[in-house]
């Protein structure tokens, strides 16, 4: 496509978006949910990286699409709706990208990382689906790690108690475990 062709703003949406747009977006979301069933990660692992690494590329894609198809985005709707669609699509694409970062991360896991340290916080996260979360301060200097535990393990965990967690470290340095293949609990109390 020439530069002149790119800057020509078509009055309607592209044919591929009209024909496959809904299916492509649904595939992106459902595929990402499927990926999440394969991995066990510390709380929000992958999402922080998706926001930190992909905010600029996705912003560029959404801004370019909005600029190119502005006449179509404004036609037949109030003037505020086109920009609102772009503003909503940007974070949705970042959220939908996080599971795919985990998939790329798992292509070459480097080794096991052992996080060991005292429990510094306990809380119940979520409203509808509750997660029993403990936060561990790693004595190895890698910061804090929040892990969802089984309710029985959560009840037994105490503030100040030492816990040890084992996770694989992937190619993008995001900790993860395979839900089916990795045996044993991710975290356990350490009696010292």
Secondary structure, 3 states (H helix, E strand, C coil): CCHHHHHCCCCCCCHHHHHHHHHHHHHHHHHHHHHHCCEECCCCCCHHHHHHHHHHHHHHHHHHHHHHCHHHHHCCCCHHHHHHHHHHHHHHHHHHHHHHHHHHHHHHCCEEEEEEEEEEEEEEECCCCCEEEEEEEECCCCCEEEEEECHHHHHHCCCCCEEEEEEEECCCCCEEEECCCCCCCCEEECCC
